[in-house]
């Protein structure tokens, strides 16, 4: 039975994947590293900043350390905030979907983005109070496609419920837009709804259901749990 919905953030709620892509490419170009769009889509999209910069540095034969990566992430976040303040865009149907889903299910956000980026957008959209918890990249050791972030989000949901019945992974639906996110959701033992905001339906076929947008009634998703 569906009891909780865990949302990815970038590419699901906020249409900011192009901003993340541009910010990351800008930081790497400052380091003399060029990442083409096709490489970004195939290798980096869906991963957190820590993994993205680690991969880029390793593939370029550069030294990798926690300090170097932290510095790159900080610069990328600065560019992100500069852009998102000028152009904040959400996907069609998202706000209504969240408001309606909140009437029936527990909600959480689990994203490879930085907490400050997520909180900033949710507050601007007046949606922060709809979510039991927000889990960001710095609160887990391993990012997607590992399941850690979704399991951490479920832990946060259960803690916030004050022992009002334990929600299990099999009671959860993850909403994702990336292949790495789908793999993480399935590895966590959760159902997955994929939205074709970033990849095609064929590329997201591993999800339990694929939809073109969240302009749907969230109650209908209960049918995914009929088995």
C-alpha positions as CSV (number, residue, x, y, z in Angstrom):
1,X,0.0,0.0,0.0
2,X,1.3,3.4,-0.9
3,X,2.1,5.4,2.2
4,X,5.0,7.7,1.3
5,X,6.3,9.5,-1.8
6,X,9.9,10.5,-2.1
7,X,10.8,13.1,-4.7
8,X,14.0,13.7,-6.5
9,X,14.4,17.5,-6.8
10,X,16.4,18.5,-9.8
11,X,14.5,17.5,-13.0
12,X,11.4,16.5,-11.0
13,X,10.3,19.5,-9.0
14,X,12.6,22.2,-10.2
15,X,13.5,22.6,-13.9
16,X,17.1,23.5,-13.1
17,X,19.1,20.7,-14.7
18,X,20.3,23.1,-17.4
19,X,21.4,25.5,-14.6
20,X,23.3,22.7,-12.8
21,X,24.9,21.6,-16.1
22,X,26.0,25.1,-17.0
23,X,27.4,25.8,-13.5
24,X,29.3,22.5,-13.4
25,X,30.7,23.1,-16.9
26,X,31.7,26.6,-16.0
27,X,33.6,25.5,-12.9
28,X,35.4,22.7,-14.8
29,X,36.3,25.0,-17.7
30,X,38.0,27.3,-15.2
31,X,40.0,24.2,-14.3
32,X,40.8,23.5,-17.9
33,X,38.4,20.6,-18.2
34,X,35.8,20.4,-20.9
35,X,32.7,18.3,-20.5
36,X,30.5,18.1,-23.5
37,X,26.7,17.9,-23.3
38,X,26.5,14.3,-24.4
39,X,29.1,13.3,-21.7
40,X,27.1,15.3,-19.1
41,X,23.9,13.4,-19.9
42,X,25.5,10.0,-20.1
43,X,27.9,10.2,-17.1
44,X,27.1,13.0,-14.7
45,X,23.3,13.7,-14.7
46,X,21.6,12.1,-11.7
47,X,24.8,12.0,-9.6
48,X,25.6,14.4,-6.8
49,X,28.2,17.2,-7.1
50,X,30.8,15.2,-5.1
51,X,30.7,12.3,-7.6
52,X,30.5,14.5,-10.6
53,X,33.7,16.4,-9.7
54,X,35.5,13.3,-8.6
55,X,34.8,11.6,-11.9
56,X,35.8,14.7,-14.0
57,X,39.0,15.1,-12.1
58,X,39.9,11.4,-12.3
59,X,39.1,11.2,-16.0
60,X,41.4,14.2,-16.6
61,X,44.2,12.7,-14.6
62,X,44.0,15.4,-11.9
63,X,44.6,14.9,-8.2
64,X,41.5,14.3,-6.2
65,X,41.0,15.3,-2.5
66,X,38.1,16.2,-0.3
67,X,39.4,19.8,-0.1
68,X,39.6,20.2,-3.8
69,X,36.1,18.8,-4.4
70,X,34.7,20.9,-1.6
71,X,36.1,24.0,-3.3
72,X,34.7,23.1,-6.7
73,X,31.3,22.4,-5.1
74,X,31.3,25.8,-3.4
75,X,32.0,27.6,-6.6
76,X,29.3,25.7,-8.5
77,X,26.8,26.5,-5.8
78,X,27.6,30.2,-6.1
79,X,26.9,30.1,-9.9
80,X,23.8,28.0,-9.3
81,X,22.3,30.6,-6.8
82,X,23.1,33.5,-9.1
83,X,21.2,31.8,-11.9
84,X,18.2,30.3,-10.0
85,X,17.4,33.7,-8.4
86,X,17.0,35.1,-11.9
87,X,15.1,32.1,-13.4
88,X,13.1,29.8,-11.1
89,X,11.0,27.4,-13.1
90,X,9.0,24.3,-11.9
91,X,7.6,21.6,-14.1
92,X,3.9,21.6,-15.2
93,X,1.6,20.2,-12.5
94,X,4.2,19.8,-9.8
95,X,2.9,22.2,-7.3
96,X,-0.7,20.9,-7.5
97,X,0.6,17.3,-7.4
98,X,2.5,18.0,-4.2
99,X,-0.4,19.8,-2.6
100,X,-2.8,16.9,-3.4
101,X,-0.3,14.2,-2.5
102,X,0.3,15.8,0.9
103,X,-3.3,15.2,1.8
104,X,-2.9,11.4,1.4
105,X,0.8,10.4,1.8
106,X,3.9,11.3,3.7
107,X,6.3,13.3,1.5
108,X,10.1,13.7,1.4
109,X,12.8,15.1,-0.9
110,X,15.9,13.1,-1.5
111,X,18.4,14.8,-3.9
112,X,22.0,14.9,-4.8
113,X,21.7,18.7,-4.7
114,X,23.0,20.8,-1.7
115,X,20.5,21.4,1.1
116,X,20.7,25.2,0.7
117,X,19.7,24.9,-2.9
118,X,16.8,22.7,-2.2
119,X,15.5,24.7,0.8
120,X,15.8,27.9,-1.1
121,X,13.6,26.7,-3.9
122,X,11.0,25.0,-1.7
123,X,10.7,28.1,0.5
124,X,10.3,30.3,-2.6
125,X,7.5,28.0,-3.8
126,X,5.9,27.8,-0.4
127,X,6.2,24.0,-0.4
128,X,8.7,23.3,2.3
129,X,6.1,22.5,5.0
130,X,4.6,19.8,2.7
131,X,7.6,17.6,3.3
132,X,8.4,15.6,6.4
133,X,12.1,15.8,5.6
134,X,14.7,16.8,3.1
135,X,17.8,14.7,2.5
136,X,20.7,16.2,0.6
137,X,24.0,14.9,-0.8
138,X,26.1,15.8,2.2
139,X,24.0,13.6,4.5
140,X,25.0,10.3,2.9
141,X,28.2,8.6,2.1
142,X,27.2,7.1,-1.3
143,X,25.0,8.9,-3.8
144,X,22.8,7.5,-6.5
145,X,22.7,4.9,-8.0
146,X,23.3,3.5,-4.5
147,X,20.0,3.4,-2.4
148,X,21.3,5.2,0.6
149,X,19.6,8.5,0.0
150,X,16.2,7.0,-0.3
151,X,16.6,4.8,2.7
152,X,17.8,7.9,4.7
153,X,14.7,9.8,3.5
154,X,12.4,7.0,4.7
155,X,14.2,7.0,8.1
156,X,13.5,10.7,8.3
157,X,9.8,10.2,7.5
158,X,9.5,7.5,10.2
159,X,11.3,9.5,12.8
160,X,9.0,12.5,12.2
161,X,5.9,10.4,12.6
162,X,6.4,9.8,16.3
163,X,5.9,6.1,16.2
164,X,2.6,6.3,14.3
165,X,3.2,3.1,12.5
166,X,6.4,2.2,10.7
167,X,6.5,2.8,6.9
168,X,8.5,0.2,5.0
169,X,10.4,0.5,1.7
170,X,7.7,-1.5,0.0
171,X,5.2,1.2,1.0
172,X,7.2,4.0,-0.8
173,X,7.1,5.5,-4.3
174,X,10.1,7.4,-5.6
175,X,9.6,10.0,-8.3
176,X,12.7,10.3,-10.5
177,X,13.9,11.6,-13.9
178,X,17.2,9.8,-14.2
179,X,18.5,6.3,-14.8
180,X,20.8,6.6,-11.7
181,X,17.8,7.6,-9.6
182,X,15.7,4.7,-10.8
183,X,18.5,2.2,-10.0
184,X,18.7,3.7,-6.5
185,X,15.0,3.5,-5.9
186,X,14.8,-0.2,-7.0
187,X,17.9,-1.0,-4.9
188,X,16.1,0.5,-1.9
189,X,13.2,-1.9,-2.5
190,X,10.8,1.0,-3.5
191,X,8.5,1.5,-6.5
192,X,9.6,4.1,-9.0
193,X,7.6,6.5,-11.1
194,X,9.8,8.2,-13.8
195,X,9.0,11.5,-15.5
196,X,10.3,12.2,-19.0
197,X,11.6,15.7,-18.1
198,X,15.2,14.7,-18.9
199,X,15.3,11.3,-20.6
200,X,13.0,9.5,-23.0
201,X,10.5,6.9,-21.9
202,X,12.6,4.2,-23.5
203,X,15.6,5.3,-21.4
204,X,13.5,5.2,-18.2
205,X,11.9,1.9,-18.9
206,X,13.3,0.3,-15.8
207,X,10.8,2.3,-13.7
208,X,7.5,0.8,-12.7
209,X,5.7,3.5,-14.6
210,X,6.8,6.3,-16.9
211,X,4.7,9.5,-17.4
212,X,5.3,12.7,-19.4
213,X,4.5,15.0,-16.5
214,X,3.1,15.1,-12.9
215,X,-0.2,16.5,-14.2
216,X,-1.9,13.5,-12.8
217,X,-3.9,12.6,-9.7
218,X,-1.5,11.2,-7.1
219,X,-4.2,8.9,-5.7
220,X,-4.1,6.9,-8.9
221,X,-0.6,5.8,-8.1
222,X,-2.0,3.5,-5.5
223,X,-2.6,1.1,-8.4
224,X,1.2,0.5,-8.6
225,X,0.9,-1.2,-5.2
226,X,-2.0,-3.6,-6.0
227,X,0.3,-6.6,-6.1
